[in-house]
Amino acid sequence: MLSQNFMLVRDPLSLERIRSILVRLEDTIIFGLIERAQFAHNAKIYIRDAFPSLKEKGIKGSWLEWFLKEIETFHAFRTGFSDDCSPDEYPFTSDLPEPLLPPLQFPGILYPNTINANASILSFYTRSIVPRITWRATIALSALKRSNGITGDDEGEDDGNYGSAATIDVEILQAISKRVHYGKFVSESKFRDDPAAFIPHIRNRDRVALEALITKPEVERKLLLRLRKKAATYAQEFSADGEVIASSQLNGHAKIDVDGVVELYENYIIPLTREVEVDYLLQRLDGLSEEEVDSLARQEKRQ
């Protein structure tokens, strides 16, 4: 297994290493979604200023945004979020403290850039993904409330597990963020392999041509097939001896909406990763002199 530890790898931009990490992140995201699907939508935790107790303490934003801020503040104290400290981690919040520990001396990996897609990730996750993956728990909650005489607006969406739901949300968001921003590593690796193929399109700000250079439709097709197989497997229930319980994925008994997992990647993660890859390339020549760019363009393509 190829390591995620940048201090232990000879070539952090090896496409084999990057693919290995992206495949492992699939497991992390699927298992996180399975855990989140156990709770109802709890839409209240995504609405800004919905909790008077937070407002009384001068805390602005939603319950989830507060969770993110507190967790990222702790991580910032640890090592920070700069490329020097964590080249594959990006914060969802701002105004974070300086780290208490000295930064690790990572080798130069990514070119300096300003890309952070977390605002988009937070938006599509809370608006589209959470309602999709929690609908079964939400429906079950509504049925339970109706059996206890609770009907109308009070019967759905909210089971009160705000802390548990937000804790899982943070874990999923961090995994999706890492997955999307690993697009920078893909772009840097491919750029270094053949700078001459990219430089004219970067200079012309040609997003379509750059996207064509980095997009591999067959790779994406295989990814979605693999993802569906993984999600379908993990969605099943297993007996104490490790055997699959028959029909545990049928009749609404699966632990996760498999189609929802695939659509998360197909409609959100893959397109946003591609945007990050192109945006990174468009900044790849910033700050370089004409002589430096010409020198890159003369480099022979690596095999």
C-alpha positions, 0 to 999 in steps of 0.5 A: 500500500502506497503511503499518504505520508509525504515524509516517507515517499520518494515521489509524492507526485507519482500517479500510482501513489495518487491513484492509490490514495484516491481509491482509499478515500472512496472507502472513507467517503462511503463509510462516512455516508453509511454512518450519516445515513443512520440519522435523519436530515436534521436540516436545522444544523445547516441553517445559519442562526437557527440556534439561539444558544449559539447567538447568545454566545456571539457565534454566527453561522450554522451549527455545522459551521460552528463545529467546523470552526472549532475543529479546524481551530484545534487543527490549526494550533497543531500544524496549520493548513498552509502548503508547507504544513499540510499540502493535502488539507484545506480549511472550510473556515477562516481567521484560524490561529497560527500553529504551535508546532514548527512546520514539517519540512515537506519537499516542494510538491505543489506550485503556489496557488490560491485554490480552495473549493471548500465553499462549493463542497459545503454547499453541495453537501448540505443542500444535495447530498445530506437530504439524499442519503438520509431520506430513509432515516427521515421517513422512518422517523416520520412514521415513528412520530405519527404512531405517537400522534405527532403529525404535520411539520413536527413529524419529519426531518429532525431527530435531535442528534445534532452533535452526532450528525455534525461530527460525521458531517465534518469527517465526510467533508474533510474526506471529500475536500481532500479528494477534490483537492488532490486534483492539484497533485494530478495536474502538477504530475501531468504538467511536470511530465510534459510542460510543453503540452500545457503551456500554450493553453495556459497562456491562452487561458483555454480551459477546454483544451486543458480539461481535454489534456487531463480528462480520461473518460475511461478512467472515470467510467471504471471509477464509477463502476468500482464505486458502485460495487464497493457501495453495494457491498458495504451497504449489505448486512453481515451475520456474526460469521461474516456471511452476507444476510440474504436480501439485506440490500433489497426492499429498502434495507440497505445501509446506504442509497447506492445510487446516491453514492454514485451520483455524488461522485458523478455529479459533484466530486468528479466535475469539481475535481476537474475544475480544481485541476484546470484552475491549478494549471491556470495558475501554474505559470504565475510569477515565472519569467519568460525565460523560465517558461521557455525553459519549461517548454523546452523540456522533453516529455517524461516517459 
